[in-house]
Amino acid sequence: MAAIASALRLGQRATARGRRFLNLHEYQSAQILAAGGVTVPRGIAATTVEECVKAAAQLKGDEVVIKSQILAGGRGLGTFTNGFQGGVHVIPKSKTQEYAEKMIGQTLVTKQSGPEGKPVNTVLMAEKMDLVNEMYFAILLDRAFGGPVVIACAEGGTSIEDLAEKYPEKIKKVPIDIVAGMTDQQASEIVDALEISGSKPAAIEQVKALYGVFRDSDCTMVEVNPLAEDSNGTLIAADAKLGFDDNTAFRQKDIFAQRDHSQEDPRDVAAEKWDLNYIGLDGSIGCMVNGAGLAMATMDIIQMHGGSPANFLDVGGSAKKEQIVEAFKIVTTDPNVKAILVNIFGGIMKCDVIAAGIVAGVEEVGLQIPLIVRLEGTNVDAGKDIIRNSGLNILAADDLDDAAKKAVAAIA
């Protein structure tokens, strides 16, 4: 989070933010909610056109809902890169094949996906519901309250940002004591804010069940939009998104086994595999540094000299040669990177180990862009000798200021 704050301070956009919390698809979230006693629509996940057609035949009614499964909001208003409009459609069963062919295997771009969009590898075929009232419901961890906060609004089915702008007076926030849990009085207060028309006791039980899932599954977020009533007054979690605390992976193994790597930036996945802290930005100078504070200082000074950092990459204090090689691969896969600045202050991390990794990385990747290296600290002389004797075109820098100036000048 500190690295993201630094990026924002630099006026840049974190285009590929490091993964902090696990997110699951709608159909996966629905399965977890259902197991926790929450009412969800009947749906079947499909990964091929043939599976979509088969699933549609198993659902009730003449019409079905076909929903793209990506880890980004705004799917209904999104646009596929093939020109097809909308990631969510209510269709006659007879048109299932036609729509599935336009959605499965395509890339959907939404307001929250970024301009590159996300691949639609799975769609959810769901029964069309007779919804008469749509609301917004979420449980989030909030630093200001020091624990979970329920957000409830009687208007739903659209983005919460739009709701907050149009109906700020309708948004109710209810902090929950993480130890005591949700009380009946709080659940009643939340249901009142939702302005339901059906059974209030039944709605209270659904709200408490939603909180139970949040608690028992170690969620960081449970967002239901819309939380809806059907014509019988039954409260249904019509569309849900769940986020989970990565620190609980050891006790939520079944949930974390459902992680979809195809929805993540491959650089983030590779960085996590090699225990590297990586955040992609939108600049042109790749950074490889040891220590978060030094990494942020490096980004700042690049900006001060007129350049723009392409990433935050902290190799940590005890990286091995192989990790340095992989760090090079991650940085160089970004086509926007026009130069690389390596800034190492050796303590536990030894400069000769870094230098050996740099040389191996350049030899393996075949670097064709300027590389500027600043080494200082433990075994610095041995590290500089390795760089000097490598025969590679590597620019040495005396200090951080000199390194930043050379990096910016190299792409001017």
ABEGO torsion letter per residue (X at the ends): XAAAAAAAAAGBBBABBBBABBBBBAAAAAAAAAAAGBBBBBBBBBABAAAAAAAAAABBEABBBBBBBBBBBGAAABBBAAGBBEABBBBBAAAAAAAAAAABGBBBBBAAAEAAEBBBABBBBBBBBBBABBBBBBBBBBAAAGEBBBBBBABBGBBAAAAAAABAAABBBBBBBAAAEBBAAAAAAAAAAAGBABBAAAAAAAAAAAAAAAAAAGBABBBBOBBBBBAAGBBBBABBBBBBBAAAAAAAAAAAAABBAAABBAAAAAAAAAGBBBBBBABABBBBBBEAAAAAAAAAAAAAAGBBBABBBBAEAABBAAAAAAAAAAAAABAABABBBBBBBBBABBAAAAAAAAAAAAAAAGBABBBBBBBBEBGAAAAAAAAAAAGBBBBBBABAAAAAAAAAAAAX
